[in-house]
Amino acid sequence: MPCPGCPKVKADNHPVMPSLGKLAWNFMGSMRRLVLEGAGHAPVEEVQRRLKICESCELRVDNRCSHPDCGCYLDMIPLSVPLIGGAPGRAQYENMDCPIGKWKL
């Protein structure tokens, strides 16, 4: 396991995403943080740096982080996602960080 509390791995060697309930809890925590601290966008160079780090992360599943304390979309949220489709992903917000510390504020 890459870190304490990191997700289990499926037979195809992909990490298991957090449950729907845990995703909802994590999402509400992120939204609370964005409302209280502001939802400023990170500079383009910083977003590119973060996404480059995420490309090789063992917790990445497509465009998402599978850490139990995350589950977020990293880049733009697909339009097919109800209510939040088209919104920026975690790496694009100035005040968000990686749940295992690979990139910080």
Contacts in CASP RR format, 6 or more apart in sequence:
PFRMAT RR
TARGET T0000
AUTHOR 0000-0000-0000
METHOD contacts of the structure
MODEL  1
MPCPGCPKVKADNHPVMPSLGKLAWNFMGSMRRLVLEGAGHAPVEEVQRR
LKICESCELRVDNRCSHPDCGCYLDMIPLSVPLIGGAPGRAQYENMDCPI
GKWKL
2 58 0 8 1.000
2 59 0 8 1.000
2 100 0 8 1.000
3 67 0 8 1.000
3 100 0 8 1.000
5 67 0 8 1.000
5 68 0 8 1.000
6 15 0 8 1.000
6 59 0 8 1.000
6 67 0 8 1.000
6 68 0 8 1.000
6 100 0 8 1.000
7 15 0 8 1.000
7 16 0 8 1.000
7 17 0 8 1.000
7 18 0 8 1.000
7 59 0 8 1.000
7 66 0 8 1.000
7 67 0 8 1.000
7 68 0 8 1.000
8 15 0 8 1.000
8 16 0 8 1.000
9 15 0 8 1.000
9 16 0 8 1.000
10 16 0 8 1.000
14 61 0 8 1.000
14 66 0 8 1.000
15 58 0 8 1.000
15 59 0 8 1.000
15 61 0 8 1.000
15 66 0 8 1.000
16 66 0 8 1.000
17 23 0 8 1.000
17 61 0 8 1.000
17 64 0 8 1.000
17 66 0 8 1.000
17 71 0 8 1.000
18 26 0 8 1.000
18 66 0 8 1.000
18 67 0 8 1.000
18 68 0 8 1.000
18 70 0 8 1.000
18 71 0 8 1.000
22 68 0 8 1.000
23 71 0 8 1.000
26 69 0 8 1.000
26 70 0 8 1.000
26 71 0 8 1.000
26 72 0 8 1.000
27 72 0 8 1.000
30 72 0 8 1.000
30 90 0 8 1.000
30 96 0 8 1.000
33 95 0 8 1.000
33 96 0 8 1.000
34 93 0 8 1.000
34 95 0 8 1.000
37 95 0 8 1.000
38 95 0 8 1.000
39 93 0 8 1.000
39 95 0 8 1.000
40 93 0 8 1.000
40 94 0 8 1.000
40 95 0 8 1.000
41 47 0 8 1.000
41 88 0 8 1.000
41 92 0 8 1.000
41 93 0 8 1.000
41 94 0 8 1.000
42 50 0 8 1.000
42 91 0 8 1.000
42 92 0 8 1.000
42 93 0 8 1.000
42 94 0 8 1.000
46 94 0 8 1.000
47 91 0 8 1.000
47 92 0 8 1.000
49 103 0 8 1.000
50 74 0 8 1.000
50 91 0 8 1.000
50 98 0 8 1.000
50 103 0 8 1.000
51 74 0 8 1.000
51 75 0 8 1.000
51 91 0 8 1.000
53 98 0 8 1.000
53 102 0 8 1.000
53 103 0 8 1.000
54 60 0 8 1.000
54 65 0 8 1.000
54 74 0 8 1.000
54 91 0 8 1.000
54 98 0 8 1.000
54 102 0 8 1.000
57 65 0 8 1.000
57 102 0 8 1.000
59 65 0 8 1.000
59 66 0 8 1.000
59 67 0 8 1.000
59 70 0 8 1.000
59 100 0 8 1.000
60 66 0 8 1.000
60 74 0 8 1.000
63 73 0 8 1.000
63 74 0 8 1.000
63 75 0 8 1.000
63 78 0 8 1.000
64 71 0 8 1.000
64 72 0 8 1.000
64 73 0 8 1.000
64 74 0 8 1.000
65 71 0 8 1.000
65 72 0 8 1.000
65 74 0 8 1.000
65 90 0 8 1.000
65 98 0 8 1.000
65 99 0 8 1.000
67 99 0 8 1.000
67 100 0 8 1.000
69 99 0 8 1.000
70 90 0 8 1.000
70 99 0 8 1.000
72 89 0 8 1.000
72 90 0 8 1.000
72 96 0 8 1.000
73 81 0 8 1.000
73 89 0 8 1.000
73 90 0 8 1.000
74 89 0 8 1.000
74 90 0 8 1.000
74 91 0 8 1.000
75 89 0 8 1.000
75 91 0 8 1.000
75 92 0 8 1.000
76 86 0 8 1.000
76 87 0 8 1.000
76 88 0 8 1.000
76 89 0 8 1.000
76 92 0 8 1.000
77 84 0 8 1.000
77 85 0 8 1.000
77 86 0 8 1.000
77 87 0 8 1.000
77 88 0 8 1.000
77 89 0 8 1.000
78 85 0 8 1.000
78 86 0 8 1.000
79 85 0 8 1.000
79 86 0 8 1.000
90 96 0 8 1.000
91 103 0 8 1.000
94 105 0 8 1.000
95 105 0 8 1.000
96 105 0 8 1.000
97 103 0 8 1.000
97 104 0 8 1.000
97 105 0 8 1.000
98 104 0 8 1.000
END
